[in-house]
Amino acid sequence: MMSRIRSFPLLVACVFLASSIAHGTTPPPAAMAGKALRDLPVFFEQNQGQWNPQVRFSAKAGDGRVFLTSRGVVLSVAPRVASISLLNANRAPAIAGQDPLPSRSNYFLGNNRENWRTGVSHYGRVRYDGVYPGIDVVYYGNQNQLEYDFILHPGADPGCIRMKFRGSGRLSLTAEGDLALEDGGVRLVQKRPSIYQQDPASPVRRSIGGKYKLLGRNVVAVEVERYDRSLPLTIDPVVVYASFLGGSLGDAVTALKVDSHGMLYVYGYTNNGDLAATNGAYKTATAGSRDVFLAKIDPTQSGAASLVYFTYIGGTGMDTSTGMALDSAGNVYLTGYTTSTDFPTAGSPFQSALAGGTGTDAFVVKLSPASQGSADLVYSTYLGGTDLDQGNAIDVDASGAIYVTGSTRSGDFPLTSSAYAAARWGSLDAFIVKLVPGASPQLAYSSFLGGELSDDGRAIAVTPGGMVYIAGSTSSTTFPLAGNSYRSTLQGGEDIFVAQVDPTKSKSDSLVYTTYFGGSDNEELRGMALDPSGNLLLTGYTLSADFPVTQNAAQSRIGGNADAFVARLDLTARPESVVKYATYLGGRGGDVGYAVASDPSGNIYVTGYTMSLDFPVSGDALQKAWGWGVDVFIAKLNSFGALEYSTYMGKSGVNIGYAIAAAADGTMYVGGVATSKGVSPTSNALQTTFAGGGADGFIVVLAP
């Protein structure tokens, strides 16, 4: 029986993957990257203790999972479960994975190491031998579709096959001969079967007539017309799992990185509909309502070789991804925030338990490459006090020291004696932390940073020389000043702050430079990066008509009530020369920049969202017109600040670009979140349909 899941697509990493590839006779690196993304294999994970023992193999499928048990297939979308089991079948068929894949999955879920699973094997096919006398079943994937064939050996009786459909709905037979089972907003459709025979000596398939027969109590048989019983017979229906309704949290890609070897790292969060309790039988013991995930992809490979590993991390609470960093050895550093009391900790954590209070702490995680294409959790710690603490951004220096910034309401946030500020001043302060895993003490530097009102650390970057830059948003009129500031007073209701910190110095000497940055209305920072010259690139949004744009700005006037902005700052320059470049980027609606990146040539790449009918598009735009929703925008400015390329992406709903990375050749990698069907995939995308659950993550690869 061949069965295709169309609207219930199998999906690596719970993300909506799409690619836009440049045309040409010689594929550029972007084409190879896009091919790797769209060729990521559907894989079956062997149960190595991460699921109930009844489950033999499983595959990710949209908002839920396909579980292969000894009795048949279970399709799970929380809180609904539908199954197709085989009645009167062999209760212990020989089940084996076939076509082993090089990729692996890792499950760091909860703080009980006995429940962790690393290097979980992936297979391209799963075979059930002897489910009925002379009848086998083979499950396999075709891009984002699950297929399975009933293979009848010569002389086998198709009348043995009995399929039992389970769910709270009633099974019916449509006028077209399809089976339909509807259950609380989840609709399972099994198309009229395609039945055929093929002589091994001939490439031609001969179609055989046949149909379903309802036997009552949701049991189905297959009636087959006359055929040659000396040849094998294949029964091939198509299963469609569609119309997902419910209140799941959805999935999002929040960070993307490309390392020096061209490896692509995708960081985000998933609602874990596949890991949450459905009927209690198919549940990972310690997974929560939201976990973070990390996928590593090799864009130089194709097919099975392109996915290196996929890792879940989280506890029984809510775990949210924010920032990611890489080092030259292939280690990955993650931050975010968690409400899980059992978030997995490792490597002598600085803080081994949730501090309490509101139940939200930052977390810091280090993953190292492991054998067989897997990853090891070598360090993980909570970070926070007894009130709300949130990690927003992370970076690492050449020695492996980790730097984190975010925001805290905790008066007892852990500090060092060298802290610039030893007490929280406002209702919300930014923080800066330097951690040295394995050292004693691990906390090398930790300080509050803020004024009398609200201050939020949003971005961090470390130079090769160990100088640390932090940027965020502030509404404080008394934000601490240091050095020869570009602006020494708050310009509007909320401004951006930029700070330079030297954690090797103590107390007041550790704060080297700070400045306000903005106009007479509100600004917020969303992203920061370093360009090849060590200048800071900033993006976010501004409401100010007098935002400090430069003469060479791509857009010198604000387009509406709120525009995105892009700025390049040199903090080593005299105050009047700090702003090397600044421009608005937007139309008459609302526009927000979320992430910014640079390439070795100094070009600037930015993404975010726009609600503007007249957002400035340029170059060979992928989508030239507004989609009448909240659209992703993707833009490239050259090293002189001219807008070389920009495009909309989105046709309805809410679609936001959260992350962007750029390769040396100008290839752009963009990740974010899409609701409804707002981001349109290309025809060669890994997943061409929206999986549901309120939101899907997406990746877009754009060639130079």
Phi, psi and omega per residue, in radians:
M1 nan 2.091 3.119
M2 -1.732 2.229 -3.007
S3 -2.331 2.228 -3.082
R4 -1.993 2.173 3.077
I5 -1.627 1.997 -3.046
R6 -1.721 -0.981 -3.127
S7 -1.585 0.126 3.078
F8 -2.204 1.088 -2.881
P9 -1.275 2.505 2.979
L10 -1.280 2.471 -2.937
L11 -2.601 2.134 3.013
V12 -1.239 2.221 3.001
A13 1.254 0.268 3.070
C14 1.013 0.436 -3.080
V15 -2.097 2.633 3.098
F16 -1.503 1.969 -3.048
L17 -1.851 2.222 3.083
A18 -2.393 2.784 3.129
S19 -2.545 2.533 3.036
S20 -2.113 2.020 -2.965
I21 -1.941 2.341 3.131
A22 -1.177 2.647 3.121
H23 -1.550 2.635 3.110
G24 2.813 2.824 -3.113
T25 -1.337 -0.531 3.099
T26 -1.910 2.000 -3.087
P27 -1.096 2.216 3.062
P28 -1.301 2.986 3.089
P29 -0.922 -0.585 3.122
A30 -1.100 -0.643 3.123
A31 -1.130 -0.710 3.088
M32 -1.114 -0.699 3.130
A33 -1.133 -0.787 3.130
G34 -1.108 -0.677 3.114
K35 -1.118 -0.710 3.115
A36 -1.075 -0.694 -3.129
L37 -1.173 -0.808 -3.079
R38 -1.316 -0.328 3.140
D39 -1.673 0.103 3.081
L40 -0.933 2.291 -3.003
P41 -1.371 2.576 2.838
V42 -1.192 2.276 -3.123
F43 -2.256 2.601 3.035
F44 -1.801 2.234 3.111
E45 -1.636 2.294 3.061
Q46 -1.288 2.430 3.102
N47 -1.303 1.937 3.096
Q48 -1.975 0.492 3.110
G49 1.916 -0.026 -3.130
Q50 -1.454 -0.214 3.100
W51 -2.260 3.065 3.063
N52 -0.992 2.492 -3.104
P53 -1.010 -0.374 3.094
Q54 -1.089 -0.453 -3.078
V55 -1.454 2.251 3.110
R56 -1.709 -0.758 3.109
F57 -2.507 2.753 3.129
S58 -2.593 2.721 3.089
A59 -2.431 2.469 3.090
K60 -1.179 2.390 -3.089
A61 -2.518 1.702 3.094
G62 0.984 -2.126 3.135
D63 -1.444 -0.078 -3.070
G64 -2.462 -2.580 -3.108
R65 -2.461 2.698 2.902
V66 -1.738 2.122 3.099
F67 -1.897 2.242 3.061
L68 -1.743 2.003 3.126
T69 -1.942 3.108 3.115
S70 -1.141 -0.387 -3.051
R71 -1.732 -0.218 -3.116
G72 2.615 -2.652 -3.027
V73 -1.870 2.353 2.996
V74 -2.035 2.172 3.098
L75 -1.835 2.047 -2.996
S76 -2.077 2.110 2.963
V77 -2.280 1.874 -3.059
A78 -0.961 2.328 0.039
P79 -1.660 0.303 -3.048
R80 -1.785 2.559 3.085
V81 -2.355 2.245 3.013
A82 -2.148 2.580 -3.112
S83 -2.463 2.687 3.027
I84 -2.197 1.790 -3.114
S85 -1.871 2.859 -3.101
L86 -1.873 2.030 -3.123
L87 -1.403 2.571 3.093
N88 0.986 0.461 -3.128
A89 -1.652 2.952 3.050
N90 -1.018 2.112 -3.101
R91 -1.328 -0.242 -3.121
A92 -2.372 1.077 3.106
P93 -1.177 2.743 3.043
A94 -1.301 2.061 -3.080
I95 -2.064 2.240 -3.095
A96 -2.576 2.489 2.997
G97 -1.339 2.467 3.107
Q98 -2.224 2.829 -3.122
D99 0.959 1.147 -3.129
P100 -1.049 2.446 -3.130
L101 -1.812 2.701 -3.117
P102 -1.332 -0.299 -3.087
S103 -1.350 2.832 -3.125
R104 -2.446 2.774 3.000
S105 -2.007 2.666 3.088
N106 -2.271 2.450 3.123
Y107 -2.185 1.752 3.019
F108 -1.825 1.436 -2.999
L109 -2.136 2.080 -3.094
G110 1.431 2.983 -3.087
N111 -1.732 0.174 3.047
N112 -1.657 1.887 -3.070
R113 -1.065 -0.446 3.134
E114 -1.134 -0.374 3.111
N115 -1.574 -0.137 3.129
W116 -1.294 2.533 3.088
R117 -2.329 2.194 3.123
T118 -2.153 2.664 3.115
G119 1.104 0.621 3.140
V120 -1.165 2.228 -3.005
S121 -1.223 2.572 3.061
H122 -2.027 2.502 3.112
Y123 -2.330 2.622 3.097
G124 -1.446 -0.423 -3.099
R125 -2.490 2.676 3.013
V126 -2.276 2.247 -3.071
R127 -2.011 2.308 3.015
Y128 -1.884 1.999 3.139
D129 -1.683 2.310 3.008
G130 1.232 0.747 3.085
V131 -1.177 -0.612 2.929
Y132 -2.299 2.872 3.120
P133 -0.970 2.052 3.117
G134 1.325 0.200 -3.076
I135 -2.198 2.205 3.083
D136 -2.017 2.831 3.026
V137 -2.239 2.348 3.087
V138 -2.150 2.185 3.082
Y139 -1.812 2.420 3.125
Y140 -2.771 3.050 -3.095
G141 -2.058 2.622 3.045
N142 -2.292 1.647 -2.961
Q143 0.940 -2.048 -3.062
N144 -1.686 0.358 -3.101
Q145 -2.043 2.456 3.036
L146 -1.597 2.297 3.094
E147 -2.213 2.579 2.980
Y148 -2.602 2.442 -3.065
D149 -1.992 2.326 2.816
F150 -1.451 2.092 3.133
I151 -1.931 1.987 -3.141
L152 -1.739 2.069 3.092
H153 -1.262 2.802 -3.127
P154 -0.908 2.274 3.110
G155 1.573 -0.179 3.133
A156 -1.221 2.637 -3.062
D157 -1.761 1.962 3.106
P158 -1.147 -0.298 3.101
G159 -1.167 -0.210 3.090
C160 -1.242 -0.436 -2.984
I161 -1.263 2.188 3.048
R162 -2.319 2.048 3.134
M163 -1.815 2.175 3.125
K164 -1.842 2.063 3.123
F165 -1.661 2.161 -3.107
R166 -2.060 2.506 -3.123
G167 2.825 2.935 -3.102
S168 -1.344 -0.160 -3.130
G169 -1.498 3.042 -3.140
R170 -1.817 2.374 3.142
L171 -1.454 2.373 3.120
S172 -2.357 2.816 3.113
L173 -1.934 2.119 -3.085
T174 -1.402 2.979 3.135
A175 -1.107 -0.439 3.140
E176 -1.466 -0.043 -3.118
G177 1.568 0.187 3.113
D178 -1.535 2.723 3.007
L179 -1.706 2.416 -3.127
A180 -2.350 2.270 3.088
L181 -2.258 2.022 -3.130
E182 -1.943 2.328 -3.035
D183 -2.538 1.683 3.006
G184 0.985 0.749 3.097
G185 1.662 -0.139 3.063
V186 -1.865 2.189 -3.051
R187 -2.041 2.115 3.086
L188 -1.828 2.136 3.115
V189 -2.139 2.226 3.032
Q190 -1.988 2.006 -3.045
K191 -1.182 2.730 3.073
R192 -0.886 2.371 -2.993
P193 -1.236 2.537 2.924
S194 -1.761 2.133 -3.051
I195 -2.118 2.329 -3.082
Y196 -2.639 2.832 3.006
Q197 -2.209 2.652 3.109
Q198 -2.508 2.136 3.067
D199 -1.230 2.256 -3.138
P200 -0.967 -0.413 -3.127
A201 -1.541 -0.015 -3.074
S202 -2.317 2.464 3.102
P203 -1.399 -0.079 -3.033
V204 -1.572 2.283 3.040
R205 -1.610 2.443 3.102
R206 -1.914 2.112 -3.125
S207 -1.252 2.478 3.106
I208 -2.112 2.377 3.123
G209 -1.249 2.612 3.105
G210 -3.127 2.914 -3.130
K211 -2.787 2.951 3.057
Y212 -1.461 2.703 3.028
K213 -2.352 2.114 3.099
L214 -1.348 2.249 -3.120
L215 -1.878 0.052 -3.093
G216 1.640 2.746 -3.135
R217 0.945 0.623 3.099
N218 1.078 0.502 3.070
V219 -1.798 2.411 -3.038
V220 -2.259 2.403 2.987
A221 -1.973 2.949 3.087
V222 -2.064 2.140 3.064
E223 -1.686 2.187 -3.070
V224 -2.054 2.297 3.088
E225 -1.265 3.095 -3.053
R226 -1.006 2.422 3.130
Y227 -2.623 2.980 -3.125
D228 -1.407 1.860 -3.072
R229 -1.301 -0.071 3.083
S230 -1.511 -0.110 -3.135
L231 -2.025 2.737 3.047
P232 -1.100 2.699 3.127
L233 -2.235 2.378 3.110
T234 -2.074 2.259 3.086
I235 -1.895 2.201 -2.894
D236 -2.334 1.383 2.973
P237 -1.415 3.026 3.093
V238 -2.165 2.192 3.120
V239 -1.785 2.298 3.079
V240 -2.125 2.174 3.134
Y241 -1.957 1.973 -2.875
A242 -2.455 3.129 3.009
S243 1.023 0.980 -3.112
F244 -1.362 2.235 3.082
L245 -2.205 2.690 3.098
G246 2.522 -3.112 -3.012
G247 -1.992 0.643 3.134
S248 -1.191 2.841 -2.994
L249 -1.432 -0.281 3.139
G250 1.425 -3.118 -3.071
D251 -2.262 2.691 3.115
A252 -2.646 2.561 2.946
V253 -1.693 2.112 -3.072
T254 -1.931 -0.232 3.129
A255 -2.682 2.517 3.065
L256 -2.315 2.451 3.036
K257 -2.446 2.592 3.030
V258 -2.156 2.165 -3.090
D259 -1.521 -3.119 -3.047
S260 -1.186 -0.284 3.098
H261 -1.678 0.071 3.128
G262 1.483 0.152 3.094
M263 -1.291 2.432 -3.130
L264 -1.821 2.236 3.120
Y265 -1.991 2.267 -3.090
V266 -2.082 2.122 -3.090
Y267 -2.108 2.380 -3.137
G268 -2.974 -2.843 3.090
Y269 -2.322 2.732 3.137
T270 -2.342 2.585 3.134
N271 -1.284 -0.188 3.084
N272 1.006 0.725 3.003
G273 -0.993 -0.490 3.130
D274 -1.347 -0.344 -3.077
L275 -1.806 -0.312 3.136
A276 -1.336 2.838 -3.125
A277 -1.162 2.281 3.015
T278 -1.908 -1.356 2.994
N279 -1.885 0.172 3.109
G280 1.574 -0.265 -3.045
A281 -1.508 -0.474 -3.017
Y282 -2.143 1.439 -3.004
K283 -2.529 2.279 2.946
T284 -1.319 2.328 -2.878
A285 -1.015 -0.592 -2.965
T286 -2.080 0.192 -3.122
A287 -1.302 2.558 -3.108
G288 -1.875 -2.941 -3.117
S289 -1.226 -0.436 3.055
R290 -2.566 2.246 3.058
D291 -2.125 2.779 3.036
V292 -1.611 2.750 3.089
F293 -2.387 2.720 3.051
L294 -2.372 2.202 3.077
A295 -2.068 2.381 3.050
K296 -1.972 2.247 -3.047
I297 -2.199 2.386 3.072
D298 -1.747 1.775 -3.073
P299 -1.209 -0.229 3.136
T300 -1.433 -0.194 -3.128
Q301 -1.845 2.980 3.100
S302 -2.354 2.844 3.091
G303 1.051 -2.360 -3.024
A304 -1.104 -0.470 -3.065
A305 -1.378 -0.170 -3.016
S306 -1.377 -0.567 3.106
L307 -1.529 2.079 -3.122
V308 -1.533 -0.900 3.038
Y309 -2.773 2.843 3.053
F310 -2.402 2.232 -2.980
T311 -2.272 2.265 2.956
Y312 -1.669 2.485 3.054
I313 -2.433 2.297 3.090
G314 2.869 3.113 3.097
G315 -2.212 -2.756 -3.054
T316 -1.454 -0.100 3.107
G317 -1.721 -2.577 -3.116
M318 -1.809 2.103 -3.137
D319 -2.071 2.210 -3.004
T320 -2.187 2.309 -3.139
S321 -1.486 2.535 3.026
T322 -2.352 -1.142 -2.996
G323 -2.113 2.700 -3.134
M324 -2.479 2.567 3.045
A325 -2.463 2.776 3.117
L326 -2.221 2.701 2.936
D327 -2.071 3.073 -3.020
S328 -1.236 -0.300 -3.127
A329 -1.538 -0.008 3.140
G330 1.589 0.156 3.038
N331 -1.345 2.574 -3.126
V332 -2.074 2.386 -3.105
Y333 -2.109 2.287 -3.050
L334 -2.220 2.575 2.971
T335 -2.427 2.913 -3.125
G336 2.996 -2.580 3.099
Y337 -2.595 2.722 -2.992
T338 -2.519 2.578 2.971
T339 -1.877 0.098 -3.055
S340 -1.382 2.209 3.047
T341 -1.341 -0.213 -3.132
D342 -2.112 0.558 3.065
F343 -0.996 2.391 -3.060
P344 -1.168 2.178 3.082
T345 -1.955 2.668 -3.072
A346 -2.758 2.803 3.003
G347 1.140 0.843 -3.122
S348 0.909 1.156 -3.053
P349 -1.059 2.550 3.059
F350 -1.067 -0.689 -3.133
Q351 -2.361 1.991 -2.969
S352 -1.638 -0.068 -3.093
A353 -2.444 2.663 3.032
L354 -1.072 2.312 -2.997
A355 -1.226 -0.394 3.106
G356 1.914 -2.592 3.140
G357 1.125 -2.160 3.134
T358 -1.257 -0.150 3.108
G359 1.362 0.479 3.093
T360 -2.272 2.035 3.073
D361 -2.109 2.716 2.907
A362 -1.240 2.810 2.978
F363 -2.344 2.705 3.089
V364 -2.311 2.243 -3.057
V365 -2.293 2.436 2.985
K366 -2.157 2.221 3.073
L367 -2.026 2.326 3.107
S368 -1.958 2.691 3.085
P369 -1.110 2.513 3.113
A370 -2.202 3.082 -3.135
S371 -1.209 2.814 3.081
Q372 0.999 0.660 3.028
G373 1.166 0.480 -3.093
S374 -1.915 -2.872 3.117
A375 -2.532 2.587 3.112
D376 -1.966 2.437 3.026
L377 -1.493 1.734 -3.043
V378 -1.672 -0.392 3.115
Y379 -2.682 2.361 3.071
S380 -2.743 2.350 -3.097
T381 -2.595 2.604 2.851
Y382 -1.267 2.811 3.065
L383 -2.636 1.904 3.133
G384 2.906 3.101 3.087
G385 -1.963 -2.687 -3.017
T386 -1.564 0.077 3.031
D387 -2.065 -2.788 -3.061
L388 -1.333 2.288 3.094
D389 -2.391 2.358 -3.058
Q390 -2.411 2.125 3.006
G391 -1.457 2.263 -3.086
N392 -1.973 -0.488 -3.059
A393 -2.663 2.676 -3.059
I394 -2.544 2.588 3.031
D395 -2.617 2.971 -3.082
V396 -2.458 2.543 3.099
D397 -1.738 -3.127 -3.041
A398 -1.123 -0.413 -3.128
S399 -1.525 -0.098 -3.123
G400 1.645 0.066 3.054
A401 -1.226 2.472 -3.050
I402 -1.863 2.379 -3.139
Y403 -2.111 2.317 -3.078
V404 -2.352 2.470 2.959
T405 -2.290 2.799 -3.134
G406 3.129 -2.589 -3.122
S407 -2.389 2.659 -3.095
T408 -2.552 2.507 2.953
R409 -1.857 0.059 -3.053
S410 -1.465 2.093 3.032
G411 -1.202 -0.356 -3.141
D412 -1.879 0.506 3.035
F413 -0.974 2.374 -3.064
P414 -1.130 2.241 -3.082
L415 -2.187 2.870 2.981
T416 -1.835 2.844 3.136
S417 -1.147 -0.340 3.140
S418 -1.543 0.125 -3.072
A419 -1.008 2.398 3.038
Y420 -1.094 -0.774 3.121
A421 -2.179 2.078 -3.057
A422 -1.627 0.009 3.138
A423 -2.441 2.476 3.046
R424 -1.246 2.313 -3.072
W425 -1.682 -0.956 -3.063
G426 -1.643 -3.020 3.115
S427 -1.185 -0.498 3.118
L428 -2.491 2.139 3.114
D429 -2.007 2.635 2.917
A430 -1.281 2.787 2.996
F431 -2.350 2.703 3.005
I432 -2.251 2.262 -3.093
V433 -2.296 2.403 2.959
K434 -2.045 2.099 3.129
L435 -1.968 2.457 3.059
V436 -2.124 1.648 -3.112
P437 -1.001 2.353 3.111
G438 1.537 -0.262 -3.135
A439 -1.468 2.885 3.076
S440 -2.343 1.955 -0.009
P441 -1.362 2.703 -3.133
Q442 -1.278 -0.556 -3.082
L443 -1.452 1.741 -3.088
A444 -1.424 -0.537 3.109
Y445 -2.767 2.387 3.066
S446 -2.717 2.296 -3.086
S447 -2.655 2.612 2.855
F448 -1.256 2.779 3.020
L449 -2.641 1.935 -3.129
G450 3.029 3.092 3.124
G451 -1.982 -2.595 -2.956
E452 -1.456 -0.183 -3.106
L453 -2.045 -2.074 -3.022
S454 -2.015 2.272 -3.124
D455 -2.413 2.345 -3.010
D456 -2.308 2.045 3.054
G457 -1.370 2.089 -3.029
R458 -1.951 -0.411 -3.029
A459 -2.604 2.638 3.141
I460 -2.552 2.536 3.102
A461 -2.599 2.444 -3.130
V462 -2.037 2.260 3.116
T463 -1.394 2.832 3.080
P464 -0.996 -0.458 3.109
G465 -1.450 -0.006 3.088
G466 1.590 0.116 3.069
M467 -1.387 2.431 -3.036
V468 -1.949 2.252 3.067
Y469 -1.939 2.374 3.094
I470 -2.228 2.502 3.053
A471 -2.449 2.677 3.139
G472 -3.023 -2.716 -3.100
S473 -2.171 2.542 -3.119
T474 -2.515 2.495 2.973
S475 -1.982 0.178 -3.090
S476 -1.477 2.314 3.050
T477 -1.408 -0.224 -3.104
T478 -1.996 0.525 3.082
F479 -1.008 2.348 -3.033
P480 -1.103 2.291 -3.126
L481 -1.828 2.578 3.097
A482 -2.683 2.644 3.139
G483 1.236 -2.863 -3.081
N484 -1.673 1.409 -2.952
S485 -1.087 2.501 3.016
Y486 -1.148 -0.773 3.043
R487 -2.323 2.253 -3.052
S488 -1.804 -0.020 3.127
T489 -2.344 2.678 3.062
L490 -1.134 2.222 -3.073
Q491 -1.541 -0.588 -3.110
G492 -2.357 -2.800 3.125
G493 -1.192 -0.586 3.070
E494 -2.545 2.265 3.140
D495 -2.077 2.938 2.952
I496 -1.478 2.508 2.946
F497 -2.027 2.579 3.056
V498 -2.264 2.303 -3.080
A499 -2.337 2.622 3.050
Q500 -2.120 2.208 -3.045
V501 -2.189 2.443 3.014
D502 -2.005 1.725 -3.040
P503 -1.252 -0.119 3.089
T504 -1.391 -0.222 3.136
K505 -1.720 2.948 -3.045
S506 -1.954 2.628 3.029
K507 0.794 -2.241 -2.997
S508 -1.109 -0.422 -3.138
D509 -1.248 -0.340 -3.090
S510 -1.266 -0.403 3.093
L511 -1.579 1.835 -3.006
V512 -1.525 -0.685 -3.035
Y513 -2.715 2.437 2.951
T514 -2.527 2.680 3.052
T515 -2.715 2.627 2.871
Y516 -1.403 2.725 3.091
F517 -2.635 2.094 3.138
G518 2.797 -2.998 3.122
G519 -1.971 -2.795 -3.005
S520 -1.456 -0.054 3.046
D521 -1.991 -2.674 -3.040
N522 -1.626 2.513 2.970
E523 -2.322 2.614 2.973
E524 -2.382 2.437 3.081
L525 -1.553 2.447 3.066
R526 -2.131 -0.511 -3.094
G527 -2.631 2.676 3.116
M528 -2.570 2.591 3.063
A529 -2.647 2.863 3.032
L530 -1.726 2.429 3.030
D531 -1.602 3.065 -3.061
P532 -1.057 -0.386 -3.140
S533 -1.595 0.031 -3.130
G534 1.510 0.116 3.058
N535 -1.346 2.743 3.122
L536 -1.606 2.313 3.011
L537 -1.847 2.250 -3.092
L538 -2.153 2.579 2.963
T539 -2.549 2.821 -3.121
G540 2.945 -2.385 3.056
Y541 -2.492 2.744 3.114
T542 -2.385 2.511 3.007
L543 -1.822 0.048 -2.983
S544 -1.564 2.216 3.035
A545 -1.269 -0.270 3.138
D546 -1.983 0.521 3.037
F547 -0.962 2.434 -2.987
P548 -1.308 1.322 3.094
V549 -1.390 2.751 3.137
T550 -1.701 2.945 -3.075
Q551 -1.121 -0.498 -3.129
N552 -1.649 0.381 -3.117
A553 -1.065 2.463 3.048
A554 -1.157 -0.506 3.113
Q555 -2.489 1.954 -2.982
S556 -1.605 -0.208 -3.134
R557 -2.148 2.564 3.092
I558 -1.173 2.378 -3.044
G559 -1.507 -0.469 -3.108
G560 -2.682 -2.607 -3.122
N561 -1.342 -0.385 3.089
A562 -2.624 2.252 3.106
D563 -2.119 2.648 2.875
A564 -1.202 2.839 3.048
F565 -2.456 2.774 3.015
V566 -2.334 2.313 -3.116
A567 -2.446 2.598 3.031
R568 -2.133 2.152 -3.081
L569 -2.091 2.469 3.016
D570 -2.057 1.778 -3.050
L571 -1.284 -0.184 3.117
T572 -1.496 -0.158 -3.079
A573 -1.451 2.919 3.024
R574 -1.095 2.704 -3.035
P575 -0.882 -0.745 -3.086
E576 -1.245 -0.195 -3.103
S577 -1.997 0.129 -3.103
V578 -1.073 -0.767 -3.103
V579 -1.448 1.786 3.137
K580 -1.386 -0.547 -3.130
Y581 -2.782 2.449 3.040
A582 -2.736 2.418 -3.126
T583 -2.584 2.615 2.874
Y584 -1.294 2.781 3.032
L585 -2.630 1.733 -3.090
G586 2.993 3.102 3.112
G587 -2.134 -2.629 -3.036
R588 -1.386 -0.255 3.079
G589 -1.580 -2.752 3.092
G590 -1.627 2.415 -3.111
D591 -2.424 2.367 -3.119
V592 -2.386 2.254 2.985
G593 -1.554 2.322 -3.114
Y594 -1.926 -0.522 -3.073
A595 -2.591 2.588 -3.120
V596 -2.417 2.591 -3.136
A597 -2.593 2.944 3.117
S598 -2.390 2.797 3.007
D599 -2.000 3.048 -3.088
P600 -1.051 -0.322 3.122
S601 -1.535 -0.045 3.128
G602 1.536 0.108 3.038
N603 -1.188 2.653 -3.073
I604 -1.995 2.367 3.137
Y605 -2.162 2.388 -3.082
V606 -2.516 2.546 3.054
T607 -2.440 2.850 3.141
G608 3.056 -2.398 3.084
Y609 -2.459 2.751 3.125
T610 -2.433 2.534 2.993
M611 -2.078 0.426 -3.041
S612 -1.755 2.261 3.046
L613 -1.135 -0.476 -3.040
D614 -2.032 0.548 3.043
F615 -0.990 2.402 -3.062
P616 -1.214 1.953 3.047
V617 -1.741 2.638 -3.051
S618 -2.661 2.714 3.122
G619 1.219 -2.815 -3.130
D620 -1.460 1.278 -3.020
A621 -1.054 2.410 3.069
L622 -1.104 -0.685 3.101
Q623 -2.429 1.981 -3.007
K624 -1.500 -0.323 -3.051
A625 -2.091 2.601 3.093
W626 -1.059 2.462 -3.107
G627 -1.603 0.190 3.097
W628 1.100 0.698 3.041
G629 -2.619 -2.645 2.919
V630 -1.688 1.917 -3.032
D631 -1.767 2.546 2.899
V632 -1.164 2.504 2.874
F633 -2.121 2.582 3.088
I634 -2.312 2.237 -3.063
A635 -2.431 2.609 3.036
K636 -2.229 2.237 3.021
L637 -1.993 2.403 3.139
N638 -1.318 3.117 -3.036
S639 -1.122 -0.299 3.099
F640 -1.635 -0.076 3.086
G641 1.702 0.037 3.124
A642 -1.379 2.479 -3.140
L643 -1.375 1.863 -3.109
E644 -1.550 -0.585 -3.074
Y645 -2.672 2.414 2.959
S646 -2.756 2.624 -3.079
T647 -2.640 2.642 2.868
Y648 -1.398 2.827 2.897
M649 -2.673 1.951 -3.134
G650 2.542 2.463 -3.104
K651 -2.169 -0.154 3.081
S652 -3.004 2.978 3.036
G653 1.227 -2.762 -3.120
V654 -1.994 2.125 -3.068
N655 -2.378 2.154 -3.004
I656 -2.298 2.301 2.971
G657 -1.509 2.004 -3.095
Y658 -1.733 -0.398 -2.995
A659 -2.522 2.575 3.087
I660 -2.579 2.475 3.057
A661 -2.410 2.699 -3.103
A662 -2.316 2.348 3.049
A663 -1.520 2.957 -3.082
A664 -1.079 -0.492 -3.124
D665 -1.522 0.059 3.139
G666 1.637 0.038 3.045
T667 -1.064 2.314 3.137
M668 -1.865 2.311 3.035
Y669 -2.002 2.119 -3.089
V670 -2.169 2.344 3.092
G671 -2.267 2.714 3.135
G672 -3.133 -2.579 -3.086
V673 -2.367 2.485 3.121
A674 -2.304 2.397 3.027
T675 -1.871 2.823 -3.096
S676 0.901 -2.294 3.119
K677 -2.104 0.736 -2.978
G678 -1.224 -0.597 3.128
V679 -1.733 2.081 -3.067
S680 -1.537 2.132 3.092
P681 -1.355 2.803 3.004
T682 -1.390 2.935 -3.076
S683 -1.158 -0.365 -3.122
N684 -1.767 0.353 -3.101
A685 -1.229 2.668 3.048
L686 -1.054 -0.789 3.109
Q687 -2.187 2.034 -3.063
T688 -1.739 -0.001 3.127
T689 -2.215 2.608 3.106
F690 -1.261 2.264 -3.036
A691 -1.403 -0.384 3.125
G692 1.787 -2.777 3.128
G693 1.313 0.337 3.111
G694 1.565 -0.660 -3.102
A695 -2.822 2.579 3.001
D696 -2.130 2.560 2.911
G697 -1.289 2.808 3.068
F698 -2.520 2.723 2.957
I699 -2.238 2.376 3.047
V700 -2.203 2.311 3.070
V701 -1.971 2.129 -3.126
L702 -2.014 2.200 3.129
A703 -1.335 2.678 3.092
P704 -1.165 nan nan
